[in-house]
Amino acid sequence: MPPLSLPSKARNFRTNKKLNNSCLIQKILNLSSHGYLKQAFNYLNILTRKGIRLDNKTVAFLIQQCANSGSREDGKWIHLHLKTTGWKHPTTFLANHLINMYGKCGDHIEARKVFDKMTNRNLYSWNNMLSGYAKLGMIKAAKRLFDKMPEKDVVSWNTMVIGHAQVGYFNEALKFYREFRRLSIGINEYSFAGVVTACVKSRDFSLTGQVHCQVFVVGFLSNIVLSSSIVDAYAKCGKMSEARRLFDAMRVRDVLTWTTLVSGYSRCGDMVSARELFEAMPEKNPVSWTALVAGYSHCGMSIQALELFAKMMKLQVQPDQFTFSSCLSACAGIASLKHGKQIHAFLVNAGFRPNTIVLSSLIDMYSKCGSLEVARRVFDTAYIKHDVVLWNTMLSALAQHGMGDEAIEMFFEVVKFGVKPNRITFVGLLNACSHSGLVQEGLSFFETMTSSYDVLPDQEHYACIIDLLGRAGRFSEVLVQIKKMPCEPDDHIWNALLGVCRIHGNVELGRMAAELLIELDPQSPAAYLLLSSIYGVLGMWENVEKVRQLMNERHVRKEQAVSWLEIEHKMLPYFGCNKLNTLEKDGHTILQLLADQTKDDDLLHDNKR
């Protein structure tokens, strides 16, 4: 009889080996759970050498971690590991996880390869592939797949509605939504997500009202995300009374709901209501602060925007890209170079990596403050050059400074760089030609913008051409261009015509433009004042008086002019009297608050730029 000790040792050896393997697998799971995917996957090689294959649930967990982190390379490594360990044709369960992972990582090609190689597909497989296409904006591919599906559920239809709405195909989204509702296969909260997105993006008040009623009838109005989205849709339509009524009826509101309404009031120019709501918020986040700062900046209330930004800094609320963009726009609005440089200095010294919006705001601020050289330096050192927005901003800056030849040169740089010009590019280019007297060049660009660059001229482009020809005194050609317009002229056109009539003293044409402009907007003082100015230049004082009387009869008021003076780092608005205001708040100015966090307030000598 063999000694009893030998089997006991063998059993211990097998037990220890099993424990070691379990510890190794647990270590892989722990590392991947904490985001250390590469370190975790290094241990997979040890398992492979030992001939150990992970079970389905463990592999699915690792694939899901790759999907959550958006790590395509790590996901591909796991996929390769499956192939080398006998999973060349993974189960439906694992294949579904792989499709989901590739979809979230933006690799629709690999996702489709996995899908096409599946021997058994279930509804989850089809929905996974469909969702991947929709999230990537590949709506045509999604539609082809949707039409081939052997069966469809509420998730399939929701995906198609949301996918079409997100890429701007609102009519198609509504078509899918109506067809889906007729099938009576059941709905959930997500069934309204796509159609609400269409309401927000299309700014269709009638559609928003209908969707609001349907959400109310089916009892989903208590869903805070849906209710907040409908509030946003009403606000985007400019219907703040409806937005406020729904907001007040909500039993539960989160910070997003409050911020949505603050942003809505700000966009509509009702900064009193926006500020009151902001102050009443039980909780604020950086987005809430930014919504109010952006509102003040957009409404031309630059001092209030910078005051609020100073308060943000004092309370140590972390600003984001949009905050800085709004503040730089505020600085541009009052031509405060000192404040703009301080904000730029803070960005540099804080190691903040500005996006295209902030870089464009910096260029615009320096240009409007008269520092075109620094604006060009910001543009030249920008690490992002593939976005047409950045080129458009620099081109517009050159146009504002009357540097037409340089603007034309930059336009050809845009094309050479491989960036496609858009309608804004040509607005800036035509303005540059107009301000520099480059009439033939401007007309040439206007003729080729459609044939060579697929940009159809709109009211703004025609206004630029009228300004271009009018400044050169070629009024007969101006009238020809107006008659050739494919649509009815709007205020852009008549404002441009009125402006050039003032320059050349063309009373008859100026009067016609003013009358049409006043007809479009009787309460706008611009047309009255420009017409009055034309009469004044020609010494026709009786007509000046008649225009003034007409303004009084219609209760049209000229806005009070404001000049800004920068004295000892403070912006002071001068109204022609002793009414002054400063950026001081609780003994601090925005300059002092920013200077506490920056070592050098002059970016021209900052080595970090």
BABAKE-415117 format. One line per field, with one value per residue (C-alpha): residue in one letter; x, y, z. Coordinates in steps of 0.02 Angstrom, whole numbers, plus 50000, padded with zeros to 5 digits. Example, Ala and Ser with C-alpha at 12.3 -4.5 7.8 and 13.67 -1.06 7.14 Angstrom:
residu	[a  s]
x	[50615  50684]
y	[49775  49947]
z	[50390  50357]
//
This chain:
residu	[m  p  p  l  s  l  p  s  k  a  r  n  f  r  t  n  k  k  l  n  n  s  c  l  i  q  k  i  l  n  l  s  s  h  g  y  l  k  q  a  f  n  y  l  n  i  l  t  r  k  g  i  r  l  d  n  k  t  v  a  f  l  i  q  q  c  a  n  s  g  s  r  e  d  g  k  w  i  h  l  h  l  k  t  t  g  w  k  h  p  t  t  f  l  a  n  h  l  i  n  m  y  g  k  c  g  d  h  i  e  a  r  k  v  f  d  k  m  t  n  r  n  l  y  s  w  n  n  m  l  s  g  y  a  k  l  g  m  i  k  a  a  k  r  l  f  d  k  m  p  e  k  d  v  v  s  w  n  t  m  v  i  g  h  a  q  v  g  y  f  n  e  a  l  k  f  y  r  e  f  r  r  l  s  i  g  i  n  e  y  s  f  a  g  v  v  t  a  c  v  k  s  r  d  f  s  l  t  g  q  v  h  c  q  v  f  v  v  g  f  l  s  n  i  v  l  s  s  s  i  v  d  a  y  a  k  c  g  k  m  s  e  a  r  r  l  f  d  a  m  r  v  r  d  v  l  t  w  t  t  l  v  s  g  y  s  r  c  g  d  m  v  s  a  r  e  l  f  e  a  m  p  e  k  n  p  v  s  w  t  a  l  v  a  g  y  s  h  c  g  m  s  i  q  a  l  e  l  f  a  k  m  m  k  l  q  v  q  p  d  q  f  t  f  s  s  c  l  s  a  c  a  g  i  a  s  l  k  h  g  k  q  i  h  a  f  l  v  n  a  g  f  r  p  n  t  i  v  l  s  s  l  i  d  m  y  s  k  c  g  s  l  e  v  a  r  r  v  f  d  t  a  y  i  k  h  d  v  v  l  w  n  t  m  l  s  a  l  a  q  h  g  m  g  d  e  a  i  e  m  f  f  e  v  v  k  f  g  v  k  p  n  r  i  t  f  v  g  l  l  n  a  c  s  h  s  g  l  v  q  e  g  l  s  f  f  e  t  m  t  s  s  y  d  v  l  p  d  q  e  h  y  a  c  i  i  d  l  l  g  r  a  g  r  f  s  e  v  l  v  q  i  k  k  m  p  c  e  p  d  d  h  i  w  n  a  l  l  g  v  c  r  i  h  g  n  v  e  l  g  r  m  a  a  e  l  l  i  e  l  d  p  q  s  p  a  a  y  l  l  l  s  s  i  y  g  v  l  g  m  w  e  n  v  e  k  v  r  q  l  m  n  e  r  h  v  r  k  e  q  a  v  s  w  l  e  i  e  h  k  m  l  p  y  f  g  c  n  k  l  n  t  l  e  k  d  g  h  t  i  l  q  l  l  a  d  q  t  k  d  d  d  l  l  h  d  n  k  r]
x	[50000  50079  50115  49970  50082  50101  49918  49905  50050  49975  49810  49897  49994  49835  49746  49890  49897  49709  49724  49868  49766  49615  49722  49793  49620  49561  49711  49665  49486  49542  49665  49539  49403  49515  49555  49728  49686  49861  49933  49788  49807  49993  49942  49837  49997  50037  49865  49890  50058  49978  49840  49705  49553  49443  49257  49127  49076  49255  49297  49134  49179  49350  49273  49147  49287  49368  49200  49173  49346  49335  49499  49493  49672  49645  49480  49568  49698  49561  49484  49653  49672  49504  49562  49727  49640  49514  49377  49399  49209  49151  48981  48834  48852  49036  49008  48873  48995  49127  49004  48954  49137  49188  49034  49074  49255  49196  49261  49109  49215  49274  49101  49024  49157  49108  48924  48942  49040  48909  48824  48681  48616  48482  48384  48517  48648  48547  48508  48691  48748  48606  48650  48834  48790  48667  48791  48921  48795  48795  48608  48604  48697  48580  48427  48491  48520  48352  48262  48347  48303  48197  48111  48108  48067  48046  48236  48256  48128  48193  48368  48308  48208  48352  48483  48390  48352  48534  48600  48464  48346  48194  48060  48128  48137  47955  47908  47988  47907  47731  47753  47818  47671  47547  47621  47567  47716  47737  47837  47958  48041  48171  48033  48015  48202  48222  48068  48112  48286  48202  48101  48258  48359  48222  48151  47976  47853  47701  47792  47856  47680  47617  47758  47730  47547  47592  47722  47594  47457  47565  47627  47813  47817  47888  48046  48164  48268  48115  48039  48205  48221  48047  48089  48244  48140  48018  48164  48249  48086  48089  47930  47992  47818  47783  47956  47932  47758  47825  47976  47862  47753  47902  47905  48088  48218  48404  48543  48527  48344  48383  48530  48422  48299  48438  48515  48345  48315  48494  48470  48309  48399  48298  48448  48344  48244  48402  48493  48344  48330  48518  48519  48372  48463  48486  48643  48755  48889  49015  48891  48763  48889  48944  48763  48742  48914  48878  48707  48781  48916  48790  48677  48821  48828  49015  49046  48916  48992  49165  49096  49015  49176  49271  49147  49172  49359  49338  49225  49349  49220  49315  49284  49276  49312  49144  49171  49335  49263  49119  49236  49352  49201  49153  49329  49314  49146  49223  49394  49480  49651  49713  49573  49590  49777  49746  49626  49749  49888  49781  49750  49937  50000  49863  49916  49741  49735  49614  49498  49452  49316  49435  49573  49449  49390  49571  49602  49440  49478  49655  49592  49451  49569  49684  49821  49813  49995  49961  49801  49905  50033  49896  49835  50009  50052  49882  49899  49726  49724  49598  49444  49377  49312  49489  49532  49368  49405  49579  49514  49378  49509  49609  49450  49410  49582  49564  49699  49615  49770  49822  49645  49648  49818  49748  49599  49716  49809  49644  49619  49801  49789  49645  49510  49345  49285  49106  48981  49065  49233  49161  49072  49242  49329  49200  49205  49394  49381  49248  49348  49504  49423  49463  49305  49355  49430  49273  49160  49270  49257  49069  49054  49163  49101  48961  49045  49211  49167  48982  48931  48765  48757  48633  48572  48735  48841  48730  48743  48933  48924  48808  48929  49076  48995  48914  49078  49148  48997  48935  48750  48682  48769  48702  48523  48561  48626  48470  48358  48458  48434  48340  48247  48166  48296  48296  48367  48546  48524  48438  48559  48706  48626  48582  48761  48840  48708  48763  48945  48905  48757  48636  48474  48346  48415  48448  48268  48203  48315  48266  48080  48095  48202  48078  47937  48029  48066  47974  48047  48231  48317  48458  48363  48296  48468  48557  48427  48441  48630  48615  48504  48624  48777  48686  48623  48440  48395  48208  48210  48318  48184  48046  48138  48158  47973  47929  48037  47946  47775  47820  47908  48072  48214  48398  48504  48621  48800  48934  49121  49237  49390  49523  49599  49717  49663  49477  49349  49244  49093  49075  48899  48940  48908  48973  48884  49029  49039  49187  49227  49266  49174  49210  49375  49437  49443  49451  49631  49677  49589  49678  49844  49842  49853  49973  50152  50159  50015  50101  50089  50204  50351  50284  50395  50254  50149]
y	[50000  50168  50296  50413  50568  50567  50592  50725  50823  50806  50871  51018  51056  51057  51164  51290  51297  51329  51464  51548  51550  51621  51757  51798  51813  51918  52032  52056  52099  52222  52314  52329  52388  52534  52579  52500  52401  52383  52322  52200  52132  52099  51957  51877  51815  51716  51634  51594  51511  51407  51354  51436  51507  51637  51605  51701  51819  51871  51904  52001  52105  52149  52193  52305  52396  52434  52497  52609  52687  52703  52608  52530  52465  52372  52306  52239  52157  52065  52013  51945  51854  51769  51708  51640  51546  51452  51583  51613  51608  51683  51644  51759  51830  51879  51936  52056  52130  52149  52238  52355  52390  52429  52537  52641  52659  52722  52573  52522  52417  52296  52294  52244  52108  52029  52047  51968  51818  51777  51609  51649  51825  51880  52043  52114  52085  52182  52324  52335  52355  52476  52583  52588  52656  52783  52849  52875  52971  52836  52850  52772  52618  52610  52620  52477  52369  52418  52364  52192  52158  51999  52076  52248  52304  52471  52490  52471  52606  52723  52708  52760  52909  52972  52940  53041  53183  53199  53223  53350  53241  53302  53254  53077  53065  53117  52994  52849  52911  52914  52744  52672  52741  52664  52491  52493  52389  52489  52644  52701  52865  52845  52841  53029  53068  53080  53184  53303  53320  53369  53500  53574  53578  53633  53764  53717  53786  53693  53526  53558  53590  53428  53325  53408  53353  53174  53158  53224  53104  52947  53001  53026  53211  53162  53106  53250  53228  53236  53384  53479  53446  53514  53669  53689  53668  53804  53918  53887  53938  54101  54050  54088  54098  53917  53863  53947  53872  53695  53732  53793  53637  53518  53438  53390  53499  53468  53592  53557  53609  53773  53808  53773  53909  54032  54003  54027  54195  54246  54203  54305  54455  54453  54466  54527  54364  54263  54342  54321  54137  54113  54188  54075  53916  53796  53730  53804  53724  53801  53781  53886  54026  54017  54028  54195  54261  54216  54301  54464  54459  54419  54563  54687  54700  54672  54750  54639  54487  54528  54568  54397  54315  54404  54334  54160  54174  54237  54089  53972  53907  53820  53909  53809  53846  53932  54042  54108  54130  54235  54341  54373  54426  54545  54619  54639  54726  54864  54858  54823  54758  54753  54638  54529  54509  54463  54325  54263  54265  54161  54033  54019  54008  53886  53770  53780  53705  53817  53745  53825  53933  54009  54034  54122  54231  54279  54327  54427  54514  54568  54625  54731  54804  54862  54731  54645  54591  54494  54421  54355  54285  54189  54121  54071  53979  53890  53701  53681  53732  53609  53706  53836  53940  53990  54043  54140  54238  54288  54332  54442  54527  54572  54637  54747  54825  54859  54735  54667  54599  54504  54435  54372  54293  54207  54142  54052  53984  53912  53820  53763  53697  53585  53673  53697  53879  53907  54051  54145  54135  54227  54356  54400  54397  54509  54629  54637  54680  54811  54898  54899  54957  54794  54797  54680  54553  54554  54531  54388  54297  54325  54245  54093  54055  53946  53871  53830  53811  53758  53906  53984  54173  54231  54402  54436  54404  54517  54651  54640  54660  54810  54887  54847  54929  55070  55125  55138  55245  55116  55134  55073  54906  54905  54912  54774  54661  54693  54648  54488  54426  54259  54312  54469  54590  54600  54725  54672  54738  54903  54941  54915  55025  55160  55161  55189  55320  55415  55408  55476  55587  55493  55563  55480  55305  55331  55386  55232  55116  55203  55189  55003  54976  55071  54967  54807  54869  55031  55035  55020  55191  55148  55190  55355  55410  55363  55455  55605  55598  55601  55756  55836  55810  55898  56038  55990  56037  56044  55862  55820  55898  55798  55635  55682  55723  55555  55467  55560  55517  55332  55336  55278  55311  55323  55221  55322  55316  55254  55281  55169  55237  55126  55215  55127  54953  54997  55008  55166  55199  55385  55444  55628  55661  55601  55434  55311  55127  55013  54830  54841  54714  54685  54777  54671  54700  54564  54615  54590  54422  54358  54436  54332  54178  54240  54295  54400  54502  54542  54398  54480  54433  54265  54120  53993  54055]
z	[50000  49949  50083  50123  50116  49925  49877  50011  49933  49761  49823  49908  49749  49644  49776  49783  49594  49586  49719  49626  49465  49556  49634  49463  49386  49533  49510  49326  49376  49512  49398  49256  49376  49426  49246  49237  49081  49008  49174  49192  49017  49044  49160  49023  48941  49098  49091  48907  48940  49077  48958  49064  48976  49061  49074  48973  49112  49152  48969  48947  49100  49026  48857  48945  49037  48868  48803  48955  48940  48750  48734  48560  48565  48729  48660  48506  48618  48713  48547  48491  48658  48625  48454  48522  48663  48557  48540  48353  48340  48505  48577  48541  48716  48689  48510  48570  48696  48559  48443  48585  48627  48447  48425  48579  48521  48350  48249  48147  48028  48163  48241  48073  48048  48214  48172  47998  48067  48198  48167  48287  48306  48427  48436  48552  48415  48287  48408  48459  48279  48243  48395  48342  48170  48243  48372  48236  48131  47995  47967  47793  47855  48005  47892  47782  47934  48010  47851  47859  48041  48059  48210  48290  48466  48554  48567  48377  48340  48476  48402  48230  48295  48404  48269  48136  48258  48314  48136  48094  47992  48088  47961  47950  48140  48153  48016  48113  48273  48198  48117  48279  48380  48257  48287  48471  48527  48687  48730  48865  48916  48778  48647  48669  48676  48487  48454  48599  48523  48359  48454  48534  48373  48253  48373  48317  48445  48376  48378  48555  48617  48539  48614  48783  48778  48729  48867  48991  48932  48946  49118  49083  49130  49300  49209  49250  49091  48977  49070  49067  48879  48847  48952  48843  48684  48738  48784  48615  48531  48632  48726  48902  48980  48928  48984  49153  49175  49150  49261  49403  49386  49405  49578  49564  49480  49464  49428  49241  49242  49331  49215  49061  49112  49159  48988  48905  48987  48943  48758  48755  48830  48993  49108  49256  49259  49222  49370  49488  49443  49459  49633  49683  49629  49776  49694  49560  49453  49332  49188  49283  49309  49128  49065  49155  49106  48924  48935  48997  48863  48724  48778  48774  48965  48969  49140  49222  49135  49203  49376  49382  49320  49459  49584  49511  49536  49714  49757  49670  49546  49407  49240  49078  48895  48868  49022  48955  48781  48850  48957  48811  48707  48848  48844  48656  48679  48784  48698  48864  48814  48994  49053  48899  48927  49109  49060  48928  49058  49176  49037  49000  49180  49231  49091  49016  48842  48746  48614  48448  48527  48655  48527  48411  48555  48594  48413  48407  48572  48522  48352  48423  48552  48412  48436  48268  48280  48441  48365  48220  48341  48434  48267  48206  48368  48381  48383  48302  48120  48046  48104  47982  48130  48178  47999  47985  48144  48085  47913  47989  48098  47943  47862  48012  47999  47812  47762  47606  47519  47676  47693  47513  47545  47700  47600  47482  47635  47696  47531  47525  47704  47651  47753  47661  47661  47719  47708  47852  47762  47613  47721  47797  47629  47543  47691  47676  47491  47528  47665  47556  47394  47304  47197  47056  47176  47281  47130  47070  47237  47239  47066  47107  47283  47215  47062  47147  47332  47334  47444  47397  47425  47557  47617  47708  47553  47448  47582  47569  47379  47395  47519  47403  47250  47349  47428  47252  47201  47075  47120  46953  46983  47161  47095  46969  47109  47215  47068  47036  47214  47220  47377  47450  47522  47713  47838  47797  47620  47662  47804  47686  47552  47678  47743  47572  47528  47683  47626  47452  47500  47386  47457  47342  47357  47543  47572  47482  47584  47746  47709  47672  47827  47936  47862  47913  48090  48138  48314  48265  48279  48155  47995  48063  48123  47961  47856  47972  47953  47762  47770  47895  47784  47641  47754  47735  47914  47887  47836  47987  48098  48010  48042  48227  48239  48160  48290  48430  48359  48349  48520  48445  48565  48524  48643  48752  48690  48810  48802  48902  48991  49069  49221  49341  49284  49304  49164  49184  49072  49035  48993  48970  49155  49322  49314  49331  49369  49404  49409  49594  49699  49883  49868  49723  49536  49407  49375  49558  49567  49413  49461  49620  49510  49375  49390  49234  49166  49002  48880  48756  48867  48930  48879  48902  48758]
//
